[in-house]
Amino acid sequence: MDLVLDVLDTNLLTPHVYPTSWKEDDMTRQFTTLMVLMNIGGVVLYLVAASLNYYFIFDHRLMNHPLFLKNQIRRELKVALGSIPYMSFPTCLLFLAEVRGYSRLYDNTSDSSLGIFSIPLSVFSFLFFTDMAIYWIHRWLHHPSVYRYLHKTHHIWKVPTPFASHAFHPADGFLQSVPYHIYPFLFPLQKYVYLLLFLFVNFWTVSIHDGDYRVPESLKPYINGSAHHTDHHLFYNYNYGQYFTLWDRIGGSFRTPSVFEGKDLIDEAMQYQLKKGKSEQNGAAENGSTSNGVRHRKP
């Protein structure tokens, strides 16, 4: 995050926002900037990613499903936007520690003994580490003594939309983000790669809530995508993984997605809508057979 702070300090904050007497490396100033950045930037990133997905990828027919709640999108937005300020505080404390030099983030690949090869290795290890850690955190959040206090908020959405991606209890949302933030304190990671991975995980979180089940056939056994996460919302105790199916298979919580077995939520939504339409037609016909409160006998 020091890269972002440097750009903001140079082009905006020092000449226009903060007095020049307030040094750029002052810890209070850095934390203040991080809090503003995370609250504004976090909301913008969430709204942009979720909105683009909602309008261009999400199948709106899912909104006809019987489990889709009344005013659900408004409720998802309310929970997410209400949680982001609370999640940002502990997140910014971790970012502050990074900025102050306590992490293992580095500037150039020449700073690593592996050189350019450190990039693909660190990307792989980041995904592996965070997938493993989030699996166990997520599974712990489903423990009966914890679930109703924290994670139940996210499971209100049985048929989620992209806007449900960040609609967590604040403590729940932060806990599931912790692996992303502690990784650079444990392992070396190039700073630009870290920023790109941070963006990636936000877009990935949106994508597994979008109801788009398309995955290359060869990757279906390995990738924990929207199909898997949809079943997680419906059946609770399966498919806790973030990117891959590995830890669900190891932990005995893997479930083949219903859509891969021909049970599609879209079909259920269409069947429900058809039945609802027929029911409304029958009701209208029944009302039409009554005049002035007197029911006419059919011939």
ZADO-1210 file (C-alpha; in nm, 4 decimals, padded with zeros to 6 digits):
<atoms>
<atom x="00.0000" y="00.0000" z="00.0000" code="MET" pos="1"/>
<atom x="00.3010" y="00.2307" z="00.0295" code="ASP" pos="2"/>
<atom x="00.2989" y="00.2547" z="-00.3514" code="LEU" pos="3"/>
<atom x="-00.0544" y="00.3919" z="-00.3414" code="VAL" pos="4"/>
<atom x="00.0286" y="00.6306" z="-00.0586" code="LEU" pos="5"/>
<atom x="00.3327" y="00.7617" z="-00.2475" code="ASP" pos="6"/>
<atom x="00.1205" y="00.8408" z="-00.5543" code="VAL" pos="7"/>
<atom x="-00.1487" y="01.0099" z="-00.3441" code="LEU" pos="8"/>
<atom x="00.1036" y="01.2084" z="-00.1401" code="ASP" pos="9"/>
<atom x="00.2912" y="01.3291" z="-00.4459" code="THR" pos="10"/>
<atom x="-00.0070" y="01.4219" z="-00.6614" code="ASN" pos="11"/>
<atom x="-00.2830" y="01.5146" z="-00.4197" code="LEU" pos="12"/>
<atom x="-00.2413" y="01.5018" z="-00.0450" code="LEU" pos="13"/>
<atom x="00.0710" y="01.7036" z="00.0337" code="THR" pos="14"/>
<atom x="00.0009" y="02.0056" z="-00.1864" code="PRO" pos="15"/>
<atom x="-00.3771" y="02.0130" z="-00.1519" code="HIS" pos="16"/>
<atom x="-00.5040" y="01.8241" z="00.1560" code="VAL" pos="17"/>
<atom x="-00.2484" y="01.7985" z="00.4354" code="TYR" pos="18"/>
<atom x="-00.0254" y="02.0869" z="00.5516" code="PRO" pos="19"/>
<atom x="00.3350" y="02.0548" z="00.4386" code="THR" pos="20"/>
<atom x="00.4387" y="02.0527" z="00.8036" code="SER" pos="21"/>
<atom x="00.2655" y="01.7143" z="00.8494" code="TRP" pos="22"/>
<atom x="00.5313" y="01.4717" z="00.7331" code="LYS" pos="23"/>
<atom x="00.4351" y="01.2046" z="00.4832" code="GLU" pos="24"/>
<atom x="00.5819" y="00.9262" z="00.6958" code="ASP" pos="25"/>
<atom x="00.3847" y="01.0276" z="01.0047" code="ASP" pos="26"/>
<atom x="00.1977" y="00.7192" z="01.1293" code="MET" pos="27"/>
<atom x="-00.1244" y="00.9057" z="01.2136" code="THR" pos="28"/>
<atom x="-00.1305" y="01.0652" z="00.8694" code="ARG" pos="29"/>
<atom x="-00.0681" y="00.7302" z="00.7004" code="GLN" pos="30"/>
<atom x="-00.3459" y="00.5599" z="00.8962" code="PHE" pos="31"/>
<atom x="-00.5880" y="00.8453" z="00.8250" code="THR" pos="32"/>
<atom x="-00.5147" y="00.8229" z="00.4533" code="THR" pos="33"/>
<atom x="-00.5532" y="00.4452" z="00.4546" code="LEU" pos="34"/>
<atom x="-00.8908" y="00.4704" z="00.6296" code="MET" pos="35"/>
<atom x="-01.0225" y="00.7222" z="00.3770" code="VAL" pos="36"/>
<atom x="-00.8777" y="00.5206" z="00.0902" code="LEU" pos="37"/>
<atom x="-01.0254" y="00.1905" z="00.2108" code="MET" pos="38"/>
<atom x="-01.3696" y="00.3346" z="00.2802" code="ASN" pos="39"/>
<atom x="-01.4012" y="00.5242" z="-00.0473" code="ILE" pos="40"/>
<atom x="-01.1972" y="00.2876" z="-00.2607" code="GLY" pos="41"/>
<atom x="-01.3514" y="-00.0209" z="-00.1042" code="GLY" pos="42"/>
<atom x="-01.7042" y="00.0991" z="-00.1728" code="VAL" pos="43"/>
<atom x="-01.6183" y="00.2054" z="-00.5286" code="VAL" pos="44"/>
<atom x="-01.4439" y="-00.1249" z="-00.6044" code="LEU" pos="45"/>
<atom x="-01.7372" y="-00.3233" z="-00.4658" code="TYR" pos="46"/>
<atom x="-02.0026" y="-00.1223" z="-00.6485" code="LEU" pos="47"/>
<atom x="-01.8153" y="-00.1202" z="-00.9798" code="VAL" pos="48"/>
<atom x="-01.7286" y="-00.4909" z="-00.9764" code="ALA" pos="49"/>
<atom x="-02.0724" y="-00.6026" z="-00.8579" code="ALA" pos="50"/>
<atom x="-02.2599" y="-00.3676" z="-01.0929" code="SER" pos="51"/>
<atom x="-02.0619" y="-00.4710" z="-01.4014" code="LEU" pos="52"/>
<atom x="-02.1200" y="-00.8337" z="-01.3157" code="ASN" pos="53"/>
<atom x="-02.4889" y="-00.7769" z="-01.2413" code="TYR" pos="54"/>
<atom x="-02.5595" y="-00.6008" z="-01.5709" code="TYR" pos="55"/>
<atom x="-02.3379" y="-00.8049" z="-01.8035" code="PHE" pos="56"/>
<atom x="-02.2994" y="-01.1540" z="-01.6533" code="ILE" pos="57"/>
<atom x="-02.5585" y="-01.2294" z="-01.3841" code="PHE" pos="58"/>
<atom x="-02.8647" y="-01.4122" z="-01.5189" code="ASP" pos="59"/>
<atom x="-03.1600" y="-01.2001" z="-01.4098" code="HIS" pos="60"/>
<atom x="-03.3957" y="-01.4945" z="-01.4442" code="ARG" pos="61"/>
<atom x="-03.2620" y="-01.6126" z="-01.1069" code="LEU" pos="62"/>
<atom x="-03.4588" y="-01.3293" z="-00.9502" code="MET" pos="63"/>
<atom x="-03.7746" y="-01.5271" z="-01.0314" code="ASN" pos="64"/>
<atom x="-03.6622" y="-01.8156" z="-00.8089" code="HIS" pos="65"/>
<atom x="-03.8929" y="-01.8814" z="-00.5092" code="PRO" pos="66"/>
<atom x="-03.5969" y="-01.8458" z="-00.2706" code="LEU" pos="67"/>
<atom x="-03.5078" y="-01.5000" z="-00.4021" code="PHE" pos="68"/>
<atom x="-03.6087" y="-01.2517" z="-00.1321" code="LEU" pos="69"/>
<atom x="-03.8235" y="-00.9445" z="-00.1651" code="LYS" pos="70"/>
<atom x="-03.6035" y="-00.6349" z="-00.2126" code="ASN" pos="71"/>
<atom x="-03.3018" y="-00.8653" z="-00.1938" code="GLN" pos="72"/>
<atom x="-03.0565" y="-00.6492" z="-00.3880" code="ILE" pos="73"/>
<atom x="-03.1395" y="-00.3462" z="-00.1754" code="ARG" pos="74"/>
<atom x="-03.0868" y="-00.5580" z="00.1361" code="ARG" pos="75"/>
<atom x="-02.7550" y="-00.6962" z="00.0060" code="GLU" pos="76"/>
<atom x="-02.6341" y="-00.3436" z="-00.0637" code="LEU" pos="77"/>
<atom x="-02.7422" y="-00.2241" z="00.2797" code="LYS" pos="78"/>
<atom x="-02.5517" y="-00.5016" z="00.4587" code="VAL" pos="79"/>
<atom x="-02.2384" y="-00.4607" z="00.2441" code="ALA" pos="80"/>
<atom x="-02.2207" y="-00.0811" z="00.2621" code="LEU" pos="81"/>
<atom x="-02.2913" y="-00.0903" z="00.6341" code="GLY" pos="82"/>
<atom x="-02.0129" y="-00.3430" z="00.6963" code="SER" pos="83"/>
<atom x="-01.7298" y="-00.1942" z="00.4893" code="ILE" pos="84"/>
<atom x="-01.6470" y="00.0910" z="00.7351" code="PRO" pos="85"/>
<atom x="-01.6142" y="-00.1569" z="01.0231" code="TYR" pos="86"/>
<atom x="-01.4085" y="-00.4044" z="00.8191" code="MET" pos="87"/>
<atom x="-01.1774" y="-00.1263" z="00.7022" code="SER" pos="88"/>
<atom x="-01.0487" y="-00.0387" z="01.0516" code="PHE" pos="89"/>
<atom x="-00.8634" y="-00.3657" z="01.1316" code="PRO" pos="90"/>
<atom x="-00.7707" y="-00.3980" z="00.7647" code="THR" pos="91"/>
<atom x="-00.6017" y="-00.0574" z="00.7730" code="CYS" pos="92"/>
<atom x="-00.4052" y="-00.1552" z="01.0836" code="LEU" pos="93"/>
<atom x="-00.2549" y="-00.4418" z="00.8828" code="LEU" pos="94"/>
<atom x="-00.1937" y="-00.2144" z="00.5847" code="PHE" pos="95"/>
<atom x="-00.0259" y="00.0336" z="00.8176" code="LEU" pos="96"/>
<atom x="00.2113" y="-00.2370" z="00.9376" code="ALA" pos="97"/>
<atom x="00.2955" y="-00.3084" z="00.5723" code="GLU" pos="98"/>
<atom x="00.3558" y="00.0589" z="00.4984" code="VAL" pos="99"/>
<atom x="00.5775" y="00.0907" z="00.8071" code="ARG" pos="100"/>
<atom x="00.8009" y="-00.1853" z="00.6724" code="GLY" pos="101"/>
<atom x="00.7044" y="-00.4856" z="00.8850" code="TYR" pos="102"/>
<atom x="00.6003" y="-00.7072" z="00.5932" code="SER" pos="103"/>
<atom x="00.8153" y="-00.8992" z="00.3447" code="ARG" pos="104"/>
<atom x="00.6933" y="-00.6994" z="00.0460" code="LEU" pos="105"/>
<atom x="00.9691" y="-00.5910" z="-00.1909" code="TYR" pos="106"/>
<atom x="00.9978" y="-00.3449" z="-00.4792" code="ASP" pos="107"/>
<atom x="01.1843" y="-00.5174" z="-00.7621" code="ASN" pos="108"/>
<atom x="01.2306" y="-00.8769" z="-00.8733" code="THR" pos="109"/>
<atom x="01.6046" y="-00.8131" z="-00.8471" code="SER" pos="110"/>
<atom x="01.5486" y="-00.8013" z="-00.4695" code="ASP" pos="111"/>
<atom x="01.4508" y="-01.1702" z="-00.4789" code="SER" pos="112"/>
<atom x="01.7031" y="-01.4516" z="-00.5113" code="SER" pos="113"/>
<atom x="01.4727" y="-01.6107" z="-00.7699" code="LEU" pos="114"/>
<atom x="01.4539" y="-01.3011" z="-00.9883" code="GLY" pos="115"/>
<atom x="01.1646" y="-01.2958" z="-01.2351" code="ILE" pos="116"/>
<atom x="01.0711" y="-01.6530" z="-01.1425" code="PHE" pos="117"/>
<atom x="00.9602" y="-01.5256" z="-00.8031" code="SER" pos="118"/>
<atom x="00.6453" y="-01.3801" z="-00.9651" code="ILE" pos="119"/>
<atom x="00.4713" y="-01.7026" z="-01.0795" code="PRO" pos="120"/>
<atom x="00.5919" y="-01.8836" z="-00.7681" code="LEU" pos="121"/>
<atom x="00.4515" y="-01.6186" z="-00.5351" code="SER" pos="122"/>
<atom x="00.1196" y="-01.6058" z="-00.7237" code="VAL" pos="123"/>
<atom x="00.0833" y="-01.9836" z="-00.6923" code="PHE" pos="124"/>
<atom x="00.1796" y="-01.9862" z="-00.3244" code="SER" pos="125"/>
<atom x="-00.0507" y="-01.6902" z="-00.2490" code="PHE" pos="126"/>
<atom x="-00.3489" y="-01.8682" z="-00.4043" code="LEU" pos="127"/>
<atom x="-00.2620" y="-02.1987" z="-00.2354" code="PHE" pos="128"/>
<atom x="-00.2068" y="-02.0424" z="00.1072" code="PHE" pos="129"/>
<atom x="-00.5145" y="-01.8197" z="00.1061" code="THR" pos="130"/>
<atom x="-00.7364" y="-02.0974" z="-00.0323" code="ASP" pos="131"/>
<atom x="-00.6265" y="-02.3289" z="00.2495" code="MET" pos="132"/>
<atom x="-00.6627" y="-02.0664" z="00.5234" code="ALA" pos="133"/>
<atom x="-01.0012" y="-01.9392" z="00.4046" code="ILE" pos="134"/>
<atom x="-01.1332" y="-02.2948" z="00.3841" code="TYR" pos="135"/>
<atom x="-01.0678" y="-02.3572" z="00.7538" code="TRP" pos="136"/>
<atom x="-01.1825" y="-02.0123" z="00.8628" code="ILE" pos="137"/>
<atom x="-01.4995" y="-02.0506" z="00.6571" code="HIS" pos="138"/>
<atom x="-01.5628" y="-02.3972" z="00.7954" code="ARG" pos="139"/>
<atom x="-01.5120" y="-02.2696" z="01.1508" code="TRP" pos="140"/>
<atom x="-01.7666" y="-01.9947" z="01.0816" code="LEU" pos="141"/>
<atom x="-02.0207" y="-02.2705" z="01.0156" code="HIS" pos="142"/>
<atom x="-01.9732" y="-02.4195" z="01.3618" code="HIS" pos="143"/>
<atom x="-02.3085" y="-02.3931" z="01.5455" code="PRO" pos="144"/>
<atom x="-02.1563" y="-02.1874" z="01.8279" code="SER" pos="145"/>
<atom x="-02.0320" y="-01.9258" z="01.5782" code="VAL" pos="146"/>
<atom x="-02.2596" y="-01.9448" z="01.2755" code="TYR" pos="147"/>
<atom x="-02.5686" y="-01.7695" z="01.4123" code="ARG" pos="148"/>
<atom x="-02.3659" y="-01.4759" z="01.5432" code="TYR" pos="149"/>
<atom x="-02.1462" y="-01.4088" z="01.2397" code="LEU" pos="150"/>
<atom x="-02.1903" y="-01.6098" z="00.9222" code="HIS" pos="151"/>
<atom x="-02.5689" y="-01.6429" z="00.9199" code="LYS" pos="152"/>
<atom x="-02.5926" y="-01.2868" z="00.7876" code="THR" pos="153"/>
<atom x="-02.4292" y="-01.3949" z="00.4621" code="HIS" pos="154"/>
<atom x="-02.6503" y="-01.7017" z="00.4259" code="HIS" pos="155"/>
<atom x="-02.9696" y="-01.4991" z="00.4233" code="ILE" pos="156"/>
<atom x="-02.9146" y="-01.4939" z="00.0470" code="TRP" pos="157"/>
<atom x="-03.0061" y="-01.8455" z="-00.0727" code="LYS" pos="158"/>
<atom x="-02.9923" y="-01.7326" z="-00.4361" code="VAL" pos="159"/>
<atom x="-02.7261" y="-01.4608" z="-00.4199" code="PRO" pos="160"/>
<atom x="-02.6534" y="-01.1833" z="-00.6657" code="THR" pos="161"/>
<atom x="-02.3111" y="-01.0204" z="-00.7216" code="PRO" pos="162"/>
<atom x="-02.4098" y="-00.7618" z="-00.4599" code="PHE" pos="163"/>
<atom x="-02.4123" y="-01.0386" z="-00.1962" code="ALA" pos="164"/>
<atom x="-02.0385" y="-01.0867" z="-00.2465" code="SER" pos="165"/>
<atom x="-01.9476" y="-00.8372" z="00.0274" code="HIS" pos="166"/>
<atom x="-02.2716" y="-00.8599" z="00.2286" code="ALA" pos="167"/>
<atom x="-02.1197" y="-01.0034" z="00.5471" code="PHE" pos="168"/>
<atom x="-02.1257" y="-00.9345" z="00.9154" code="HIS" pos="169"/>
<atom x="-01.8183" y="-00.7077" z="00.9560" code="PRO" pos="170"/>
<atom x="-01.6299" y="-00.9572" z="01.1741" code="ALA" pos="171"/>
<atom x="-01.7066" y="-01.2370" z="00.9298" code="ASP" pos="172"/>
<atom x="-01.5904" y="-01.0353" z="00.6305" code="GLY" pos="173"/>
<atom x="-01.2674" y="-00.9333" z="00.8012" code="PHE" pos="174"/>
<atom x="-01.1854" y="-01.2838" z="00.9236" code="LEU" pos="175"/>
<atom x="-01.2194" y="-01.4254" z="00.5729" code="GLN" pos="176"/>
<atom x="-00.9923" y="-01.1528" z="00.4390" code="SER" pos="177"/>
<atom x="-00.7171" y="-01.2053" z="00.6984" code="VAL" pos="178"/>
<atom x="-00.5247" y="-01.4652" z="00.4919" code="PRO" pos="179"/>
<atom x="-00.4791" y="-01.2096" z="00.2117" code="TYR" pos="180"/>
<atom x="-00.3253" y="-00.9625" z="00.4534" code="HIS" pos="181"/>
<atom x="-00.1023" y="-01.1921" z="00.6596" code="ILE" pos="182"/>
<atom x="00.0510" y="-01.3636" z="00.3549" code="TYR" pos="183"/>
<atom x="00.3033" y="-01.0817" z="00.2859" code="PRO" pos="184"/>
<atom x="00.4101" y="-01.0902" z="00.6508" code="PHE" pos="185"/>
<atom x="00.5020" y="-01.4568" z="00.6139" code="LEU" pos="186"/>
<atom x="00.6281" y="-01.4801" z="00.2560" code="PHE" pos="187"/>
<atom x="00.8114" y="-01.2438" z="00.0191" code="PRO" pos="188"/>
<atom x="00.5893" y="-01.0822" z="-00.2421" code="LEU" pos="189"/>
<atom x="00.6487" y="-00.8117" z="-00.5019" code="GLN" pos="190"/>
<atom x="00.4417" y="-00.5008" z="-00.4270" code="LYS" pos="191"/>
<atom x="00.2718" y="-00.4625" z="-00.7654" code="TYR" pos="192"/>
<atom x="00.1837" y="-00.8317" z="-00.7678" code="VAL" pos="193"/>
<atom x="00.0258" y="-00.7893" z="-00.4257" code="TYR" pos="194"/>
<atom x="-00.1909" y="-00.5018" z="-00.5480" code="LEU" pos="195"/>
<atom x="-00.3020" y="-00.7039" z="-00.8522" code="LEU" pos="196"/>
<atom x="-00.3817" y="-01.0048" z="-00.6352" code="LEU" pos="197"/>
<atom x="-00.5806" y="-00.7817" z="-00.4010" code="PHE" pos="198"/>
<atom x="-00.7922" y="-00.6660" z="-00.6964" code="LEU" pos="199"/>
<atom x="-00.8212" y="-01.0216" z="-00.8253" code="PHE" pos="200"/>
<atom x="-00.9617" y="-01.1618" z="-00.5004" code="VAL" pos="201"/>
<atom x="-01.2263" y="-00.8893" z="-00.4925" code="ASN" pos="202"/>
<atom x="-01.3392" y="-00.9679" z="-00.8468" code="PHE" pos="203"/>
<atom x="-01.3259" y="-01.3409" z="-00.7736" code="TRP" pos="204"/>
<atom x="-01.5459" y="-01.2950" z="-00.4665" code="THR" pos="205"/>
<atom x="-01.8016" y="-01.1179" z="-00.6843" code="VAL" pos="206"/>
<atom x="-01.7801" y="-01.3832" z="-00.9574" code="SER" pos="207"/>
<atom x="-01.8656" y="-01.6796" z="-00.7329" code="ILE" pos="208"/>
<atom x="-02.1932" y="-01.5076" z="-00.6450" code="HIS" pos="209"/>
<atom x="-02.3063" y="-01.4343" z="-01.0006" code="ASP" pos="210"/>
<atom x="-02.4817" y="-01.7575" z="-01.1007" code="GLY" pos="211"/>
<atom x="-02.2603" y="-01.7976" z="-01.4073" code="ASP" pos="212"/>
<atom x="-02.1681" y="-02.1661" z="-01.3923" code="TYR" pos="213"/>
<atom x="-01.9505" y="-02.1808" z="-01.7035" code="ARG" pos="214"/>
<atom x="-01.6166" y="-02.3492" z="-01.6389" code="VAL" pos="215"/>
<atom x="-01.3947" y="-02.5239" z="-01.8957" code="PRO" pos="216"/>
<atom x="-01.4745" y="-02.8940" z="-01.8822" code="GLU" pos="217"/>
<atom x="-01.1162" y="-02.9861" z="-01.7963" code="SER" pos="218"/>
<atom x="-01.1177" y="-02.7518" z="-01.4934" code="LEU" pos="219"/>
<atom x="-01.4526" y="-02.8518" z="-01.3436" code="LYS" pos="220"/>
<atom x="-01.3008" y="-03.1028" z="-01.0978" code="PRO" pos="221"/>
<atom x="-01.0555" y="-02.8438" z="-00.9652" code="TYR" pos="222"/>
<atom x="-01.2060" y="-02.4930" z="-00.9722" code="ILE" pos="223"/>
<atom x="-01.4445" y="-02.3856" z="-00.6958" code="ASN" pos="224"/>
<atom x="-01.6581" y="-02.1491" z="-00.9001" code="GLY" pos="225"/>
<atom x="-02.0061" y="-02.0055" z="-00.8907" code="SER" pos="226"/>
<atom x="-02.1682" y="-02.3479" z="-00.9327" code="ALA" pos="227"/>
<atom x="-01.9971" y="-02.4791" z="-00.6205" code="HIS" pos="228"/>
<atom x="-02.0610" y="-02.1643" z="-00.4177" code="HIS" pos="229"/>
<atom x="-02.4270" y="-02.1550" z="-00.5179" code="THR" pos="230"/>
<atom x="-02.4684" y="-02.5016" z="-00.3668" code="ASP" pos="231"/>
<atom x="-02.2848" y="-02.3765" z="-00.0584" code="HIS" pos="232"/>
<atom x="-02.5512" y="-02.1077" z="-00.0119" code="HIS" pos="233"/>
<atom x="-02.8280" y="-02.3610" z="-00.0629" code="LEU" pos="234"/>
<atom x="-02.6945" y="-02.6570" z="00.1380" code="PHE" pos="235"/>
<atom x="-02.4621" y="-02.4805" z="00.3879" code="TYR" pos="236"/>
<atom x="-02.2184" y="-02.7579" z="00.4785" code="ASN" pos="237"/>
<atom x="-02.0469" y="-02.8123" z="00.1442" code="TYR" pos="238"/>
<atom x="-01.7958" y="-02.6375" z="-00.0824" code="ASN" pos="239"/>
<atom x="-01.6278" y="-02.4019" z="00.1643" code="TYR" pos="240"/>
<atom x="-01.3286" y="-02.3440" z="-00.0657" code="GLY" pos="241"/>
<atom x="-01.2404" y="-02.0122" z="-00.2244" code="GLN" pos="242"/>
<atom x="-01.0695" y="-02.0973" z="-00.5545" code="TYR" pos="243"/>
<atom x="-01.0140" y="-02.4714" z="-00.5657" code="PHE" pos="244"/>
<atom x="-01.1900" y="-02.7913" z="-00.4623" code="THR" pos="245"/>
<atom x="-00.8749" y="-02.9396" z="-00.3025" code="LEU" pos="246"/>
<atom x="-00.9502" y="-02.8650" z="00.0615" code="TRP" pos="247"/>
<atom x="-01.3164" y="-02.9602" z="00.0327" code="ASP" pos="248"/>
<atom x="-01.2047" y="-03.2983" z="-00.0994" code="ARG" pos="249"/>
<atom x="-00.9475" y="-03.3337" z="00.1795" code="ILE" pos="250"/>
<atom x="-01.1953" y="-03.2168" z="00.4437" code="GLY" pos="251"/>
<atom x="-01.4829" y="-03.4335" z="00.3191" code="GLY" pos="252"/>
<atom x="-01.7068" y="-03.1369" z="00.2409" code="SER" pos="253"/>
<atom x="-01.6989" y="-03.1534" z="-00.1382" code="PHE" pos="254"/>
<atom x="-02.0309" y="-03.1700" z="-00.3233" code="ARG" pos="255"/>
<atom x="-02.0628" y="-03.1965" z="-00.6990" code="THR" pos="256"/>
<atom x="-02.2581" y="-02.8852" z="-00.8006" code="PRO" pos="257"/>
<atom x="-02.6247" y="-02.9481" z="-00.8687" code="SER" pos="258"/>
<atom x="-02.6034" y="-02.7702" z="-01.2018" code="VAL" pos="259"/>
<atom x="-02.3377" y="-03.0173" z="-01.3177" code="PHE" pos="260"/>
<atom x="-02.5927" y="-03.2922" z="-01.2508" code="GLU" pos="261"/>
<atom x="-02.8642" y="-03.1220" z="-01.4536" code="GLY" pos="262"/>
<atom x="-03.0426" y="-02.9482" z="-01.1647" code="LYS" pos="263"/>
<atom x="-03.0344" y="-02.5876" z="-01.2723" code="ASP" pos="264"/>
<atom x="-03.1618" y="-02.2976" z="-01.0592" code="LEU" pos="265"/>
<atom x="-03.2629" y="-02.1235" z="-01.3812" code="ILE" pos="266"/>
<atom x="-03.4923" y="-02.4133" z="-01.4681" code="ASP" pos="267"/>
<atom x="-03.6365" y="-02.4055" z="-01.1174" code="GLU" pos="268"/>
<atom x="-03.6953" y="-02.0318" z="-01.1471" code="ALA" pos="269"/>
<atom x="-03.8695" y="-02.0696" z="-01.4825" code="MET" pos="270"/>
<atom x="-04.0874" y="-02.3557" z="-01.3575" code="GLN" pos="271"/>
<atom x="-04.1825" y="-02.1551" z="-01.0506" code="TYR" pos="272"/>
<atom x="-04.2640" y="-01.8506" z="-01.2634" code="GLN" pos="273"/>
<atom x="-04.4762" y="-02.0674" z="-01.4952" code="LEU" pos="274"/>
<atom x="-04.6687" y="-02.2172" z="-01.2026" code="LYS" pos="275"/>
<atom x="-04.7106" y="-01.8728" z="-01.0502" code="LYS" pos="276"/>
<atom x="-04.8450" y="-01.7397" z="-01.3796" code="GLY" pos="277"/>
<atom x="-05.0950" y="-02.0255" z="-01.4110" code="LYS" pos="278"/>
<atom x="-05.2028" y="-01.9766" z="-01.0509" code="SER" pos="279"/>
<atom x="-05.2615" y="-01.6053" z="-01.1115" code="GLU" pos="280"/>
<atom x="-05.4571" y="-01.6824" z="-01.4300" code="GLN" pos="281"/>
<atom x="-05.6730" y="-01.9321" z="-01.2429" code="ASN" pos="282"/>
<atom x="-05.7285" y="-01.6801" z="-00.9674" code="GLY" pos="283"/>
<atom x="-05.8300" y="-01.4150" z="-01.2184" code="ALA" pos="284"/>
<atom x="-06.0673" y="-01.6585" z="-01.3878" code="ALA" pos="285"/>
<atom x="-06.2146" y="-01.7522" z="-01.0507" code="GLU" pos="286"/>
<atom x="-06.2706" y="-01.3863" z="-00.9649" code="ASN" pos="287"/>
<atom x="-06.4211" y="-01.3262" z="-01.3066" code="GLY" pos="288"/>
<atom x="-06.6826" y="-01.5924" z="-01.2465" code="SER" pos="289"/>
<atom x="-06.8211" y="-01.3880" z="-00.9601" code="THR" pos="290"/>
<atom x="-07.0429" y="-01.0873" z="-01.0190" code="SER" pos="291"/>
<atom x="-07.1560" y="-00.8545" z="-00.7391" code="ASN" pos="292"/>
<atom x="-07.0278" y="-01.1029" z="-00.4852" code="GLY" pos="293"/>
<atom x="-07.2470" y="-01.3877" z="-00.6221" code="VAL" pos="294"/>
<atom x="-07.0741" y="-01.6912" z="-00.7675" code="ARG" pos="295"/>
<atom x="-07.2373" y="-01.8178" z="-01.0870" code="HIS" pos="296"/>
<atom x="-07.2737" y="-02.1906" z="-01.1253" code="ARG" pos="297"/>
<atom x="-07.0936" y="-02.3335" z="-01.4252" code="LYS" pos="298"/>
<atom x="-07.3285" y="-02.4966" z="-01.6774" code="PRO" pos="299"/>
</atoms>
